[in-house]
Amino acid sequence: MAYGEWRPTPMSRAADRSSRPKGSEDDLRALLLGEASAADLVQEGRLRVDGDLGELSGLMGLLGALDPDFVIVTP
């Protein structure tokens, strides 16, 4: 391999399957908090996903439910 020659790596192949959500701050917050699904927001026209919606849905599926009583700082 010559210096500077590019070869695909697992990371570069993963980048090809990326997705980029675009929407209002309120809609993205609802997505991250689990108050709305990506598919529902896309169907309602409130979210646009550049790339694979399945990748975004898969990522969101990895996030657990938020605990509103989670203590960040304790005395």
Buried (B, 14 or more C-beta within 10 A) or exposed (E): EEEEEEEEEEEEEEEEEEBEBEBEEEBBEBBEEEEBBBBEBBEEEBBEBEEEBEBBBEEBEEEEEEEEEEEEEEE
